[in-house]
Amino acid sequence: MNNLLTPEQEAALVAAIRQAELRTSGEIRVHLEDHCPTPEPLDRAAQVFAELNMHRTAQRNGVLFYLAWQSRQFAVIGDAGINAAVPDDFWETTKETVLQEFRASRYVPGLEQGIRRVGEQLRRYFPYDAATDKNELDDSISFGGGESQPPRV
């Protein structure tokens, strides 16, 4: 399933995640799949969030970017800690920032912008503490669903 991205695109997204996590205890993941198996992508994102054990961060500050490629569905979801800290419209404005790029067929740059935006908020509310911070979640992109090949970005 990881044929949705070129190796270079995947490396760019992982680098964006690592950069965003540099000065925060927060954790960011990206999950890509062909089809969203639920009518609402936010419901699927919540399922994937749980499957990836993202709720197990010490400060409940994990964020998941979910994209179902062929069904053209996208969601961004944050755990209880980050959700309580950010402004009420943060998730919707972040989603719209990413979707603006998607509409122009700039998928990787769209995700990178969203990751940077989330990283800024994570740094603000969950600053890095050298004494206690550790990378609690894998930075790699996770994949699920069928086997399709989108156009390269």
C-alpha positions, 0 to 999 in steps of 0.5 A: 500500500505504500505505493501512494508516495514516492520514496522522496515524498515519503521522506519529505513528510517524515522530515516535516514530522521530525522538524515539527516535533523538534521543540515539542513533546507532541507527536504527529502521524500521517496515515494514507489509504485508498478508501475510507471504509466509513461514511465520515472520515473523522470517524475513520481517523479516530479508529486509526488514531486508536489503532496506532495507539496515539492516545497513549502519549503522556500528555495526550498531545498526538495529532493524526493527519488522515487521507483516503486517496481514492475516496478523496476524504481527509481529516485531522484529529488531535488527542484530548490534551492538544484539543483542549489547548488549541483555539476552537476553530484550529482543526477546521482552519488547519483542515482548510489549509491542507485542502487548499493545497489538495485542490491544486493537486499539491498533496505532499506540500498540503500535508507539510503545511498542515504538519508545520501548522500543528507543530507550531501549536504543539510547541506553544502548548507542549514545549520540549523538555530535554529532561523528560521528552522522548519520541513516543510515536513512530514518525513513519507514514502508516498505510492501510486499505487497497492497492492503488497508484495516484498520480505523483505530486 
